[in-house]
């Protein structure tokens, strides 16, 4: 009885079976990729500067989390390229005040992303429909009016960047 228990205990100590790994230790991105091109995302919806916000958020997140990965704008000297496209941008009023004016707006942005290895021409990651949502409120005082849509888009872009970089780098 003691020998099987001892064997099971020693095997569990030597073999990692829980699936846990430290952040930054994932292996979803092939080892040959040292440089990634992140050109400005396409904007199929023609919403003002949303593609720039999403591109910059991804660049910032890669710089923060993937220190061994170099980022370039051009595909000429890159090992891989991350292309994005803002496929849908929708704002919908969700809460009205006592006068029937919209005070809370829901924002929904759908993005497609493709990461391609430029040496082998293989797709490393592809998702044609990543959906991210957020909301913002409008003030009822006309003197203190500020368009909260841009900060809401920035928050959504940051969430998107965190999700996509985690998926690409860690294989989550």
FILODO-805247 format. One record per residue (C-alpha): residue number from 0; residue in one letter; x, y, z. Coordinates in steps of 0.05 Angstrom, whole numbers. Layout:
! residues N
r n=NUM	res=a	X=X	Y=Y	Z=Z
...
***
This chain:
! residues 172
r n=0	res=x	X=0	Y=0	Z=0
r n=1	res=x	X=57	Y=47	Z=17
r n=2	res=x	X=95	Y=34	Z=-49
r n=3	res=x	X=38	Y=54	Z=-97
r n=4	res=x	X=25	Y=117	Z=-57
r n=5	res=x	X=99	Y=135	Z=-57
r n=6	res=x	X=102	Y=122	Z=-133
r n=7	res=x	X=41	Y=165	Z=-146
r n=8	res=x	X=69	Y=221	Z=-103
r n=9	res=x	X=138	Y=220	Z=-137
r n=10	res=x	X=106	Y=219	Z=-206
r n=11	res=x	X=62	Y=279	Z=-189
r n=12	res=x	X=122	Y=317	Z=-164
r n=13	res=x	X=163	Y=305	Z=-227
r n=14	res=x	X=109	Y=312	Z=-280
r n=15	res=x	X=70	Y=377	Z=-285
r n=16	res=x	X=-2	Y=356	Z=-294
r n=17	res=x	X=-40	Y=418	Z=-272
r n=18	res=x	X=-31	Y=458	Z=-336
r n=19	res=x	X=-6	Y=519	Z=-299
r n=20	res=x	X=49	Y=561	Z=-329
r n=21	res=x	X=78	Y=628	Z=-311
r n=22	res=x	X=59	Y=688	Z=-352
r n=23	res=x	X=107	Y=702	Z=-409
r n=24	res=x	X=126	Y=629	Z=-414
r n=25	res=x	X=76	Y=608	Z=-466
r n=26	res=x	X=96	Y=578	Z=-532
r n=27	res=x	X=41	Y=596	Z=-580
r n=28	res=x	X=85	Y=640	Z=-623
r n=29	res=x	X=138	Y=600	Z=-662
r n=30	res=x	X=209	Y=607	Z=-637
r n=31	res=x	X=234	Y=634	Z=-705
r n=32	res=x	X=192	Y=697	Z=-698
r n=33	res=x	X=234	Y=753	Z=-669
r n=34	res=x	X=205	Y=812	Z=-707
r n=35	res=x	X=131	Y=827	Z=-719
r n=36	res=x	X=102	Y=879	Z=-765
r n=37	res=x	X=39	Y=913	Z=-739
r n=38	res=x	X=13	Y=959	Z=-795
r n=39	res=x	X=-45	Y=1005	Z=-781
r n=40	res=x	X=-110	Y=966	Z=-778
r n=41	res=x	X=-160	Y=973	Z=-835
r n=42	res=x	X=-224	Y=1009	Z=-819
r n=43	res=x	X=-282	Y=982	Z=-859
r n=44	res=x	X=-332	Y=1024	Z=-819
r n=45	res=x	X=-297	Y=1091	Z=-831
r n=46	res=x	X=-306	Y=1110	Z=-758
r n=47	res=x	X=-258	Y=1167	Z=-743
r n=48	res=x	X=-189	Y=1143	Z=-717
r n=49	res=x	X=-214	Y=1078	Z=-687
r n=50	res=x	X=-163	Y=1038	Z=-727
r n=51	res=x	X=-106	Y=1081	Z=-700
r n=52	res=x	X=-130	Y=1070	Z=-628
r n=53	res=x	X=-133	Y=995	Z=-637
r n=54	res=x	X=-65	Y=991	Z=-672
r n=55	res=x	X=-31	Y=1033	Z=-618
r n=56	res=x	X=-63	Y=993	Z=-562
r n=57	res=x	X=-36	Y=928	Z=-593
r n=58	res=x	X=34	Y=958	Z=-602
r n=59	res=x	X=34	Y=983	Z=-529
r n=60	res=x	X=12	Y=915	Z=-503
r n=61	res=x	X=64	Y=877	Z=-544
r n=62	res=x	X=118	Y=925	Z=-519
r n=63	res=x	X=95	Y=915	Z=-448
r n=64	res=x	X=89	Y=839	Z=-448
r n=65	res=x	X=134	Y=811	Z=-503
r n=66	res=x	X=201	Y=844	Z=-490
r n=67	res=x	X=240	Y=796	Z=-536
r n=68	res=x	X=195	Y=812	Z=-595
r n=69	res=x	X=215	Y=872	Z=-638
r n=70	res=x	X=159	Y=912	Z=-672
r n=71	res=x	X=165	Y=945	Z=-740
r n=72	res=x	X=116	Y=980	Z=-787
r n=73	res=x	X=138	Y=948	Z=-851
r n=74	res=x	X=134	Y=875	Z=-870
r n=75	res=x	X=200	Y=878	Z=-907
r n=76	res=x	X=245	Y=859	Z=-848
r n=77	res=x	X=193	Y=823	Z=-805
r n=78	res=x	X=185	Y=750	Z=-789
r n=79	res=x	X=110	Y=756	Z=-779
r n=80	res=x	X=54	Y=806	Z=-791
r n=81	res=x	X=-8	Y=822	Z=-750
r n=82	res=x	X=-63	Y=850	Z=-793
r n=83	res=x	X=-128	Y=876	Z=-763
r n=84	res=x	X=-193	Y=903	Z=-792
r n=85	res=x	X=-247	Y=941	Z=-755
r n=86	res=x	X=-307	Y=905	Z=-786
r n=87	res=x	X=-363	Y=935	Z=-746
r n=88	res=x	X=-372	Y=996	Z=-701
r n=89	res=x	X=-440	Y=1006	Z=-670
r n=90	res=x	X=-466	Y=1052	Z=-616
r n=91	res=x	X=-536	Y=1042	Z=-588
r n=92	res=x	X=-571	Y=1083	Z=-535
r n=93	res=x	X=-590	Y=1039	Z=-477
r n=94	res=x	X=-615	Y=1083	Z=-419
r n=95	res=x	X=-660	Y=1144	Z=-425
r n=96	res=x	X=-670	Y=1199	Z=-375
r n=97	res=x	X=-737	Y=1227	Z=-352
r n=98	res=x	X=-742	Y=1272	Z=-414
r n=99	res=x	X=-730	Y=1214	Z=-462
r n=100	res=x	X=-659	Y=1233	Z=-479
r n=101	res=x	X=-606	Y=1179	Z=-484
r n=102	res=x	X=-557	Y=1181	Z=-427
r n=103	res=x	X=-520	Y=1114	Z=-432
r n=104	res=x	X=-494	Y=1088	Z=-498
r n=105	res=x	X=-469	Y=1017	Z=-512
r n=106	res=x	X=-410	Y=1010	Z=-559
r n=107	res=x	X=-397	Y=945	Z=-597
r n=108	res=x	X=-335	Y=936	Z=-640
r n=109	res=x	X=-321	Y=874	Z=-682
r n=110	res=x	X=-249	Y=864	Z=-705
r n=111	res=x	X=-217	Y=811	Z=-749
r n=112	res=x	X=-144	Y=793	Z=-736
r n=113	res=x	X=-95	Y=750	Z=-775
r n=114	res=x	X=-24	Y=735	Z=-754
r n=115	res=x	X=18	Y=706	Z=-810
r n=116	res=x	X=88	Y=677	Z=-810
r n=117	res=x	X=122	Y=713	Z=-868
r n=118	res=x	X=176	Y=661	Z=-878
r n=119	res=x	X=131	Y=599	Z=-883
r n=120	res=x	X=68	Y=637	Z=-905
r n=121	res=x	X=28	Y=600	Z=-854
r n=122	res=x	X=-27	Y=631	Z=-811
r n=123	res=x	X=-8	Y=629	Z=-738
r n=124	res=x	X=-73	Y=658	Z=-712
r n=125	res=x	X=-138	Y=680	Z=-745
r n=126	res=x	X=-203	Y=704	Z=-716
r n=127	res=x	X=-251	Y=739	Z=-763
r n=128	res=x	X=-300	Y=761	Z=-710
r n=129	res=x	X=-273	Y=785	Z=-643
r n=130	res=x	X=-328	Y=824	Z=-608
r n=131	res=x	X=-314	Y=875	Z=-554
r n=132	res=x	X=-365	Y=918	Z=-518
r n=133	res=x	X=-366	Y=977	Z=-471
r n=134	res=x	X=-409	Y=1036	Z=-452
r n=135	res=x	X=-406	Y=1109	Z=-437
r n=136	res=x	X=-451	Y=1162	Z=-406
r n=137	res=x	X=-470	Y=1231	Z=-428
r n=138	res=x	X=-477	Y=1287	Z=-377
r n=139	res=x	X=-545	Y=1320	Z=-371
r n=140	res=x	X=-512	Y=1388	Z=-360
r n=141	res=x	X=-498	Y=1423	Z=-427
r n=142	res=x	X=-444	Y=1466	Z=-394
r n=143	res=x	X=-402	Y=1405	Z=-375
r n=144	res=x	X=-415	Y=1365	Z=-439
r n=145	res=x	X=-357	Y=1321	Z=-460
r n=146	res=x	X=-361	Y=1267	Z=-513
r n=147	res=x	X=-345	Y=1203	Z=-475
r n=148	res=x	X=-344	Y=1160	Z=-537
r n=149	res=x	X=-269	Y=1168	Z=-549
r n=150	res=x	X=-249	Y=1146	Z=-479
r n=151	res=x	X=-297	Y=1087	Z=-485
r n=152	res=x	X=-265	Y=1066	Z=-551
r n=153	res=x	X=-196	Y=1072	Z=-518
r n=154	res=x	X=-219	Y=1026	Z=-461
r n=155	res=x	X=-246	Y=975	Z=-511
r n=156	res=x	X=-182	Y=979	Z=-552
r n=157	res=x	X=-141	Y=965	Z=-490
r n=158	res=x	X=-184	Y=904	Z=-473
r n=159	res=x	X=-177	Y=880	Z=-544
r n=160	res=x	X=-101	Y=888	Z=-543
r n=161	res=x	X=-95	Y=850	Z=-478
r n=162	res=x	X=-138	Y=793	Z=-505
r n=163	res=x	X=-103	Y=788	Z=-572
r n=164	res=x	X=-32	Y=791	Z=-543
r n=165	res=x	X=-50	Y=739	Z=-490
r n=166	res=x	X=-78	Y=694	Z=-544
r n=167	res=x	X=-19	Y=701	Z=-591
r n=168	res=x	X=37	Y=699	Z=-539
r n=169	res=x	X=9	Y=650	Z=-489
r n=170	res=x	X=-37	Y=607	Z=-532
r n=171	res=x	X=-95	Y=620	Z=-485
***
